Amino acid sequence: MALMNNGQVLIVAGSGYDATVTNFEAAVWDPRTGTISRQSLGWDMFCNGMVVLPDGRVFINGGNLQYHPFRGEPRNSVFDPTTGQFTDLENMAHGRWYPTVTTLGDGSVMTFSGLSETGSTNSTVEIYRVGSGWSPEYESGWIPPLYPRMHLVPDGNVFASGPMAETMTFDTASKTWFGVASTNYNRMRTYGSSVLLPLSPADGYKARVMIFGGADPATATTEIIDLSAAAPRWQYGPPMSQPRIEMNATILPNGTVLALGGSANDEDASTASLNADLYDPDTNTFSSAGANAFPRLYHSNSLLLADGTVAVLGGNPLQGMYEPHIEIYSPAYLFNADGSLATRPRITGVAGAIAYGSAFAVQTPNAADIASVVLVRPGSPTHAFDQDQRLVRLSYNAGSGVLNVTAPPTGNIAPPGYYMLFVLSSAGVPSTASFVRLTADFSLSATPASQTVLPGGSTSYTATVAAGTGPTGAVAFSVSGLPSGATAAFTPASVNGSGSTTMRVATSLTTPLGTYPLTIIASGGGLVRREAVTLTVGASVMTMPGLP
């Protein structure tokens, strides 16, 4: 499931853990009206990976090709919240069932793990870019667990925090993995959860990751690692009130983490963990967050909504058995000490799009009482882990009826796309969120406009990226429209912010003669730019001096 920028929630069930189901389904739930709209799918997206692309469409990665034994789909799709329609995208090299997808700092999406179409674990990384499709496969050299817990961290790399005991990092530049540290628990934290704790400019966006529970029988332990340390290592955090497998962990606008659901024994409602816990990173303590009414086991989720409440839903302990109730958790920050509703600050105006590193204005009549401004990336949880949630605190100063706020500096801190913007009062009460799009801008040009080459020969073009508002981070290049037998290579393959690349086009002796329109594509910061050039394959006509 995923929260979309219209405040609605996309739920993709597919066959819903029932091998007899052939009508694969998805639904859109509107928390404001309580309505649920169902629709059929063209293929089984059950147990996919899901994130929201920078343009607001929901990206669905892989799914179920076969039950018993399970095999993974190579297909992918996007759901457009504007049209309400699914559209299939380019296939991956191999299938993935139970993959993890992670939005990178340039807006591309990394997928890892999952069962392939043959039923083996897919140990490669692939990276998807809107407009240019999938990268080559990058072999990891190790066999990952299914649904690994992965986080983009501020250095641009991706940290895999579990559920395995030996945690790893993927270097997005070299496309290689390296070990980081072993957990103290030193066992598989199966269906435990993991959260990248809030990032803040006050401490240089220090990256700390916390892992919760997991294993069967489950543990109540937690651990925290500071990835900014010279030699990062895991340290035990405070224990939760109950052991949890199949749990969920959701970041709230005030930076605390709601840990709830699961059970002591996997898929056993008689050992359900109904007591919710609230972790405070500032004090490194848990406090009680009440209790939910229904066991939340396998295939349960929790999701922060734009009004600051948390939706708790699902549960599928046995094939064909489902928990239909949706619960809404209202955190204590929404109430006064006497139980009455707290007065909430209001956002009365903000730009729909903000650029990296730029100043932007948030209109609010409560400016003098605002103690915190945050961006929260809409969540997309599945199988005890939210694959895209993060909270970034923003620096600001208050004026008369306005907050002058500075956007995050790079996509590695806050990947491009839509965020919920919350302002919080001095009492810690959050506003209802306004959705804003964090983005950058750049232009693309190419010279010369046309080139002629003989079959078997090569030629080149220069493509240049010029940065506009805000840093774009890495901008990668690709080309479409090449004739058969022709290849293209970019040197360098990407530029950081601004710069030029040389596109060398090589033809073969069998490349057909003709004139071909090529499209050079540059993608970065969640944006895609295209520039047209022409390639003519054939003998050029030479004009001799003195001849007409």
C-alpha positions as CSV (number, residue, x, y, z in Angstrom):
1,M,0.0,0.0,0.0
2,A,1.1,3.6,-0.5
3,L,-0.1,7.1,0.4
4,M,-0.6,9.3,-2.6
5,N,-0.3,13.1,-2.9
6,N,-4.1,13.4,-3.1
7,G,-4.4,12.0,0.5
8,Q,-5.8,8.7,-0.8
9,V,-4.2,5.2,-0.2
10,L,-3.5,2.7,-3.0
11,I,-3.8,-0.9,-1.8
12,V,-2.6,-3.6,-4.2
13,A,-3.7,-7.1,-3.2
14,G,-3.4,-9.0,-6.4
15,S,-4.5,-12.6,-5.6
16,G,-4.3,-11.8,-1.9
17,Y,-2.5,-14.9,-0.8
18,D,-5.1,-17.3,-2.3
19,A,-3.9,-19.5,-5.1
20,T,-7.5,-20.1,-6.3
21,V,-8.1,-16.4,-7.0
22,T,-7.9,-15.4,-10.7
23,N,-9.5,-11.9,-10.5
24,F,-6.5,-9.9,-9.3
25,E,-7.5,-6.7,-7.5
26,A,-6.4,-3.3,-6.2
27,A,-8.3,-0.7,-4.4
28,V,-8.1,3.0,-3.6
29,W,-9.2,4.0,-0.1
30,D,-10.1,7.6,0.8
31,P,-9.6,8.0,4.6
32,R,-11.6,11.3,4.5
33,T,-14.8,9.8,3.1
34,G,-14.3,6.2,4.1
35,T,-14.9,5.0,0.5
36,I,-13.1,2.1,-1.1
37,S,-13.0,1.8,-4.9
38,R,-11.9,-1.6,-6.3
39,Q,-10.5,-2.4,-9.7
40,S,-9.2,-5.5,-11.5
41,L,-5.5,-5.9,-12.5
42,G,-4.1,-7.5,-15.6
43,W,-1.6,-9.6,-13.7
44,D,-0.9,-10.8,-10.1
45,M,1.0,-8.0,-8.3
46,F,0.7,-9.9,-5.0
47,C,3.8,-9.4,-2.7
48,N,5.4,-6.6,-4.9
49,G,7.7,-3.8,-3.8
50,M,6.2,-0.3,-4.0
51,V,7.3,3.3,-3.8
52,V,6.0,6.6,-5.1
53,L,7.9,8.1,-8.1
54,P,8.9,11.7,-8.1
55,D,6.1,12.6,-10.4
56,G,3.5,11.2,-8.0
57,R,2.7,7.9,-9.7
58,V,3.0,4.7,-7.6
59,F,5.6,2.3,-8.8
60,I,4.8,-1.4,-8.4
61,N,7.8,-3.7,-8.8
62,G,7.4,-7.4,-9.5
63,G,4.8,-9.7,-8.0
64,N,3.6,-13.3,-8.1
65,L,4.1,-15.5,-11.1
66,Q,3.3,-18.8,-9.5
67,Y,2.2,-20.3,-6.1
68,H,3.7,-23.3,-4.4
69,P,6.5,-22.9,-5.2
70,F,6.5,-19.2,-5.4
71,R,8.1,-17.6,-8.4
72,G,8.5,-13.9,-9.2
73,E,7.1,-11.6,-11.9
74,P,9.5,-9.6,-14.1
75,R,6.8,-7.1,-14.8
76,N,6.3,-3.6,-13.4
77,S,3.5,-1.1,-13.4
78,V,2.6,2.4,-12.3
79,F,-0.6,3.7,-10.9
80,D,-1.6,7.3,-11.8
81,P,-3.6,8.9,-9.0
82,T,-4.9,11.5,-11.5
83,T,-6.4,9.0,-14.0
84,G,-6.9,6.1,-11.6
85,Q,-5.3,3.7,-14.1
86,F,-2.4,1.2,-14.0
87,T,0.1,1.2,-16.9
88,D,2.7,-1.5,-17.4
89,L,6.4,-0.4,-17.7
90,E,9.5,-2.1,-19.1
91,N,10.2,-5.6,-17.7
92,M,13.2,-6.3,-15.5
93,A,15.8,-8.8,-16.6
94,H,14.4,-11.4,-14.2
95,G,11.4,-11.8,-11.8
96,R,11.1,-10.6,-8.3
97,W,8.6,-11.7,-5.6
98,Y,9.2,-10.1,-2.2
99,P,11.6,-7.4,-3.5
100,T,12.6,-4.2,-1.8
101,V,12.6,-0.9,-3.8
102,T,14.4,2.2,-2.7
103,T,14.1,5.7,-4.1
104,L,17.6,7.1,-4.7
105,G,18.8,10.6,-4.5
106,D,18.4,11.3,-8.2
107,G,14.8,10.0,-8.3
108,S,15.7,6.7,-9.8
109,V,14.5,3.5,-8.1
110,M,16.7,0.6,-7.0
111,T,15.3,-2.9,-6.6
112,F,17.0,-5.8,-4.8
113,S,16.2,-9.4,-3.8
114,G,12.9,-11.3,-4.4
115,L,12.4,-14.7,-5.9
116,S,13.0,-14.9,-9.6
117,E,10.9,-16.6,-12.3
118,T,12.7,-19.9,-11.5
119,G,12.1,-19.6,-7.7
120,S,15.8,-18.8,-6.8
121,T,16.7,-15.6,-4.9
122,N,17.5,-12.7,-7.3
123,S,20.8,-11.5,-6.0
124,T,21.2,-8.6,-8.4
125,V,20.5,-4.9,-8.2
126,E,18.6,-3.1,-11.0
127,I,17.9,0.6,-11.2
128,Y,14.9,2.1,-12.9
129,R,14.8,5.6,-14.4
130,V,11.7,7.2,-15.7
131,G,12.2,7.8,-19.4
132,S,15.0,5.3,-20.0
133,G,14.0,2.1,-18.3
134,W,16.1,-0.4,-16.5
135,S,19.9,-0.4,-15.9
136,P,22.0,-3.6,-16.4
137,E,22.0,-6.0,-13.6
138,Y,24.6,-5.5,-10.9
139,E,25.5,-8.7,-9.2
140,S,25.7,-8.4,-5.4
141,G,28.0,-11.4,-4.7
142,W,25.8,-12.5,-1.8
143,I,22.3,-14.0,-1.3
144,P,20.1,-11.5,0.4
145,P,17.0,-12.2,2.5
146,L,13.6,-11.5,1.0
147,Y,12.3,-8.0,1.5
148,P,15.6,-6.7,2.9
149,R,15.3,-3.6,5.1
150,M,17.0,-0.8,3.0
151,H,17.5,2.9,3.5
152,L,18.9,5.7,1.4
153,V,21.4,7.5,3.6
154,P,22.8,11.1,3.2
155,D,26.0,10.0,1.5
156,G,23.9,8.6,-1.3
157,N,24.5,5.0,-0.5
158,V,21.9,2.4,0.5
159,F,22.2,0.7,3.9
160,A,20.6,-2.8,4.3
161,S,19.8,-3.1,8.1
162,G,18.3,-6.5,8.1
163,P,16.7,-8.8,8.7
164,M,20.1,-10.6,8.5
165,A,22.6,-10.2,11.3
166,E,25.5,-8.9,9.1
167,T,24.4,-5.5,7.8
168,M,25.6,-4.2,4.5
169,T,25.9,-1.0,2.3
170,F,25.4,-0.7,-1.4
171,D,27.7,1.9,-3.0
172,T,25.6,3.6,-5.6
173,A,28.7,4.9,-7.5
174,S,30.6,1.7,-7.8
175,K,27.6,-0.6,-7.7
176,T,29.3,-2.8,-5.1
177,W,28.4,-4.0,-1.6
178,F,30.5,-3.9,1.6
179,G,29.9,-5.0,5.1
180,V,29.2,-2.6,7.9
181,A,28.6,-4.3,11.3
182,S,26.9,-7.3,12.8
183,T,23.9,-6.8,15.1
184,N,24.2,-7.7,18.8
185,Y,21.1,-9.9,18.5
186,N,23.1,-11.9,15.9
187,R,20.1,-13.8,14.5
188,M,17.7,-13.2,11.7
189,R,15.2,-10.6,12.8
190,T,12.5,-12.1,10.5
191,Y,9.6,-9.7,9.9
192,G,11.0,-7.2,12.4
193,S,11.0,-3.6,11.3
194,S,13.6,-0.9,10.6
195,V,13.4,3.0,10.5
196,L,15.8,5.7,9.4
197,L,15.4,8.1,12.3
198,P,14.7,11.8,11.6
199,L,17.3,13.7,9.7
200,S,18.1,17.2,10.8
201,P,20.3,20.1,9.7
202,A,21.1,20.8,13.3
203,D,23.5,17.8,13.4
204,G,24.5,17.7,9.8
205,Y,21.9,15.2,8.8
206,K,23.4,12.4,10.9
207,A,22.1,9.1,9.7
208,R,20.9,6.7,12.5
209,V,18.9,3.5,11.8
210,M,16.9,1.6,14.4
211,I,15.7,-2.0,14.1
212,F,12.8,-3.4,16.0
213,G,11.8,-7.0,17.0
214,G,11.6,-9.8,14.6
215,A,12.5,-13.5,14.8
216,D,10.3,-16.5,15.7
217,P,9.7,-16.7,18.6
218,A,9.9,-12.9,18.5
219,T,12.2,-10.6,20.4
220,A,11.3,-7.3,22.0
221,T,14.8,-5.9,21.6
222,T,15.8,-2.9,19.5
223,E,19.2,-1.8,18.2
224,I,20.5,1.5,16.8
225,I,23.5,2.3,14.6
226,D,25.0,5.7,13.9
227,L,26.3,5.6,10.3
228,S,28.1,8.9,10.7
229,A,30.5,7.3,13.2
230,A,34.1,6.5,12.1
231,A,33.4,2.9,12.9
232,P,29.7,2.3,13.0
233,R,28.4,-0.4,15.3
234,W,25.1,-1.5,16.6
235,Q,24.1,-0.7,20.2
236,Y,21.0,-2.0,22.0
237,G,18.2,0.4,22.4
238,P,15.4,0.2,25.0
239,P,13.2,-2.9,24.6
240,M,9.6,-2.7,23.4
241,S,6.8,-3.7,25.8
242,Q,6.1,-6.9,23.9
243,P,8.0,-9.1,21.5
244,R,6.9,-8.6,17.9
245,I,7.1,-10.5,14.6
246,E,5.1,-9.1,11.6
247,M,5.1,-5.7,13.3
248,N,5.1,-2.2,11.9
249,A,7.0,1.0,12.8
250,T,5.8,4.4,11.6
251,I,7.5,7.8,12.0
252,L,5.2,10.5,13.3
253,P,5.5,14.3,12.5
254,N,7.1,15.0,15.9
255,G,9.9,12.5,15.1
256,T,8.7,9.8,17.4
257,V,8.2,6.2,16.1
258,L,5.1,4.2,16.6
259,A,5.8,0.5,17.0
260,L,2.8,-1.8,17.1
261,G,1.3,-5.0,16.0
262,G,2.8,-8.4,15.5
263,S,2.8,-11.4,17.8
264,A,5.2,-13.4,20.0
265,N,4.8,-16.4,17.7
266,D,4.5,-16.0,13.9
267,E,0.9,-15.9,12.6
268,D,-0.5,-16.8,16.0
269,A,-3.3,-14.5,17.1
270,S,-3.3,-16.1,20.6
271,T,0.1,-14.4,21.2
272,A,-0.8,-11.1,19.5
273,S,1.1,-8.0,20.7
274,L,-1.7,-5.5,21.1
275,N,0.1,-2.9,23.1
276,A,1.6,-0.1,21.0
277,D,4.9,1.6,21.9
278,L,6.1,5.1,21.2
279,Y,9.9,5.6,20.8
280,D,11.4,9.0,21.4
281,P,14.8,9.4,19.7
282,D,15.6,12.5,21.8
283,T,15.3,10.6,25.1
284,N,16.0,7.0,23.8
285,T,12.9,5.7,25.6
286,F,9.7,4.0,24.9
287,S,6.3,5.0,26.4
288,S,2.9,3.5,26.0
289,A,0.8,4.4,23.0
290,G,-2.3,2.6,24.0
291,A,-3.5,-0.7,22.5
292,N,-5.2,-1.8,19.2
293,A,-8.3,-3.9,19.2
294,F,-7.5,-6.5,16.5
295,P,-4.5,-8.8,16.1
296,R,-2.2,-7.4,13.3
297,L,-0.1,-10.3,11.9
298,Y,1.1,-11.3,8.5
299,H,0.2,-8.7,5.7
300,S,-0.7,-6.0,8.2
301,N,0.3,-2.4,7.8
302,S,0.4,1.0,9.5
303,L,0.5,4.2,7.6
304,L,0.8,7.9,8.6
305,L,-2.0,9.9,7.1
306,A,-2.0,13.6,6.2
307,D,-4.1,14.6,9.2
308,G,-1.4,13.2,11.6
309,T,-3.3,10.0,12.5
310,V,-2.1,6.5,11.7
311,A,-4.1,3.9,9.8
312,V,-3.7,0.4,11.1
313,L,-5.1,-2.3,8.8
314,G,-4.8,-5.8,7.4
315,G,-3.8,-9.1,8.8
316,N,-3.7,-12.5,7.0
317,P,-2.6,-15.2,9.4
318,L,-3.8,-18.0,7.2
319,Q,-4.3,-18.4,3.4
320,G,-7.8,-17.2,2.7
321,M,-8.4,-15.6,6.2
322,Y,-8.3,-11.8,6.5
323,E,-8.8,-9.1,9.1
324,P,-11.2,-6.6,7.6
325,H,-11.2,-3.9,10.2
326,I,-9.4,-0.6,9.8
327,E,-8.3,1.1,13.0
328,I,-7.2,4.8,13.2
329,Y,-4.7,5.7,15.9
330,S,-4.9,9.3,17.1
331,P,-1.6,10.1,18.8
332,A,-1.5,11.9,22.1
333,Y,-0.3,15.1,20.4
334,L,-3.9,15.6,19.1
335,F,-5.3,16.0,22.6
336,N,-5.0,18.3,25.6
337,A,-4.2,16.8,29.0
338,D,-7.9,16.8,29.9
339,G,-8.7,14.7,26.8
340,S,-10.2,17.5,24.7
341,L,-9.0,18.1,21.2
342,A,-5.8,20.3,21.0
343,T,-5.8,23.4,18.9
344,R,-3.9,22.7,15.7
345,P,-1.7,25.1,13.8
346,R,-2.8,25.8,10.3
347,I,-1.0,26.1,7.0
348,T,-2.9,28.6,4.9
349,G,-0.5,28.8,1.9
350,V,2.6,27.2,0.5
351,A,4.0,26.7,-3.0
352,G,3.2,23.4,-4.6
353,A,6.8,22.8,-5.7
354,I,10.0,23.7,-3.9
355,A,13.6,23.4,-5.1
356,Y,16.5,21.9,-3.3
357,G,18.4,24.4,-1.1
358,S,15.9,27.2,-1.9
359,A,14.0,29.4,0.5
360,F,10.2,29.1,0.4
361,A,7.4,30.7,2.4
362,V,4.8,28.8,4.5
363,Q,1.9,31.0,5.3
364,T,0.4,30.4,8.8
365,P,-1.4,32.6,11.3
366,N,0.5,30.6,14.0
367,A,4.0,31.6,12.9
368,A,5.1,32.9,16.3
369,D,4.2,29.6,18.0
370,I,5.8,27.2,15.6
371,A,8.6,25.1,17.0
372,S,9.2,22.7,14.2
373,V,8.8,22.4,10.4
374,V,9.2,18.9,8.8
375,L,8.9,17.1,5.5
376,V,7.6,13.5,5.8
377,R,7.8,11.3,2.7
378,P,4.5,9.4,2.2
379,G,4.8,5.8,3.3
380,S,4.6,2.6,1.3
381,P,4.7,-0.3,3.9
382,T,4.5,-4.0,3.3
383,H,5.6,-7.1,5.2
384,A,6.6,-5.2,8.4
385,F,8.7,-2.5,6.7
386,D,8.0,0.8,5.1
387,Q,10.1,1.0,2.0
388,D,10.0,4.8,1.5
389,Q,9.2,6.6,4.7
390,R,11.6,9.3,6.1
391,L,11.3,12.6,8.1
392,V,13.5,15.6,7.4
393,R,13.6,18.6,9.7
394,L,13.9,22.0,8.1
395,S,15.5,25.2,9.2
396,Y,13.4,28.3,9.3
397,N,12.7,31.7,10.8
398,A,9.4,33.2,11.7
399,G,8.0,36.4,10.4
400,S,4.6,38.0,10.7
401,G,2.2,35.3,9.5
402,V,4.9,33.5,7.6
403,L,7.7,31.0,8.1
404,N,10.7,31.5,5.9
405,V,11.9,27.9,5.4
406,T,15.0,26.4,3.7
407,A,14.5,23.2,1.6
408,P,16.8,20.2,2.0
409,P,20.1,20.7,0.2
410,T,20.2,17.4,-1.8
411,G,18.3,14.4,-3.0
412,N,20.4,12.1,-0.9
413,I,18.8,13.7,2.2
414,A,15.3,14.0,0.7
415,P,14.8,12.2,-2.6
416,P,12.8,14.1,-5.2
417,G,9.1,13.8,-5.1
418,Y,6.0,14.5,-3.0
419,Y,6.2,15.1,0.8
420,M,3.8,16.0,3.6
421,L,4.7,19.4,5.0
422,F,3.8,19.6,8.7
423,V,4.3,22.6,11.1
424,L,4.2,21.8,14.8
425,S,3.4,24.2,17.6
426,S,5.4,24.8,20.8
427,A,3.1,22.2,22.4
428,G,4.1,19.6,19.8
429,V,0.7,19.7,18.0
430,P,1.0,19.2,14.2
431,S,-0.9,20.9,11.5
432,T,-2.7,18.9,8.9
433,A,-0.2,18.3,6.2
434,S,0.1,20.2,2.9
435,F,1.5,18.1,0.0
436,V,4.5,19.7,-1.7
437,R,6.8,18.5,-4.4
438,L,10.5,18.7,-3.9
439,T,12.4,19.0,-7.1
440,A,15.2,20.5,-9.1
441,D,15.5,21.9,-12.6
442,F,18.0,21.7,-15.4
443,S,18.1,22.1,-19.2
444,L,19.5,19.8,-21.9
445,S,21.1,20.8,-25.2
446,A,23.0,18.8,-27.8
447,T,25.4,19.5,-30.7
448,P,25.7,19.1,-33.6
449,A,22.0,18.7,-34.5
450,S,22.9,16.0,-37.1
451,Q,25.7,13.7,-38.0
452,T,26.4,11.4,-41.0
453,V,28.3,8.1,-40.7
454,L,29.1,5.2,-43.0
455,P,28.0,1.7,-42.1
456,G,30.6,0.2,-39.8
457,G,31.8,3.7,-38.7
458,S,31.2,5.9,-35.7
459,T,30.4,9.5,-34.9
460,S,29.8,11.6,-31.8
461,Y,27.6,14.3,-30.3
462,T,28.0,16.5,-27.2
463,A,25.1,16.7,-24.7
464,T,25.2,19.5,-22.1
465,V,23.2,19.8,-18.9
466,A,22.9,23.3,-17.3
467,A,21.5,23.5,-13.8
468,G,18.5,25.7,-13.0
469,T,17.0,26.1,-9.6
470,G,18.4,23.9,-6.8
471,P,21.1,21.2,-7.2
472,T,20.0,18.3,-9.3
473,G,22.6,15.8,-8.1
474,A,23.5,13.1,-10.6
475,V,22.0,13.4,-14.1
476,A,22.3,10.2,-16.1
477,F,22.1,9.9,-19.9
478,S,20.5,7.5,-22.3
479,V,19.3,7.5,-25.9
480,S,16.4,6.1,-27.9
481,G,15.8,5.6,-31.6
482,L,19.1,3.9,-32.6
483,P,18.8,1.9,-35.8
484,S,19.5,-1.9,-35.7
485,G,23.1,-2.8,-35.3
486,A,24.0,0.6,-33.8
487,T,25.1,1.2,-30.2
488,A,25.7,4.3,-28.1
489,A,28.0,5.0,-25.2
490,F,28.2,8.1,-23.0
491,T,31.4,9.4,-21.5
492,P,30.9,10.2,-18.7
493,A,27.7,8.2,-18.1
494,S,26.4,11.0,-15.8
495,V,27.3,14.5,-14.6
496,N,26.8,16.0,-11.2
497,G,24.5,19.0,-11.5
498,S,26.0,20.6,-14.7
499,G,28.4,19.4,-17.4
500,S,28.8,17.8,-20.7
501,T,29.0,14.2,-22.0
502,T,30.1,12.8,-25.3
503,M,27.7,10.3,-26.9
504,R,29.6,8.1,-29.3
505,V,27.4,6.2,-31.8
506,A,28.9,3.2,-33.5
507,T,27.2,1.5,-36.4
508,S,27.8,-2.0,-37.9
509,L,28.2,-3.1,-41.5
510,T,24.6,-4.3,-41.4
511,T,23.1,-1.1,-40.1
512,P,20.5,-0.1,-42.7
513,L,21.0,3.1,-44.7
514,G,18.7,5.9,-43.8
515,T,18.1,8.9,-41.6
516,Y,17.1,8.3,-38.0
517,P,15.7,10.7,-35.4
518,L,17.5,10.0,-32.0
519,T,16.4,11.3,-28.6
520,I,19.0,12.0,-26.0
521,I,17.5,11.6,-22.5
522,A,18.8,13.1,-19.3
523,S,17.3,12.1,-16.0
524,G,18.0,13.4,-12.5
525,G,16.4,15.0,-9.5
526,G,13.2,13.3,-10.5
527,L,13.1,15.2,-13.8
528,V,13.5,14.0,-17.4
529,R,14.7,16.2,-20.2
530,R,14.9,15.2,-23.9
531,E,16.8,16.6,-26.9
532,A,16.4,15.5,-30.5
533,V,19.3,14.9,-32.9
534,T,19.5,13.2,-36.3
535,L,21.8,10.3,-37.4
536,T,22.2,9.6,-41.1
537,V,23.7,6.3,-42.1
538,G,25.1,6.4,-45.6
539,A,27.7,7.9,-47.8
540,S,28.0,11.7,-47.5
541,V,27.9,13.7,-50.6
542,M,31.2,15.7,-51.1
543,T,31.2,18.9,-53.1
544,M,34.4,19.4,-55.2
545,P,35.8,23.0,-55.5
546,G,34.9,24.5,-58.8
547,L,32.0,22.1,-59.5
548,P,28.4,23.1,-59.2
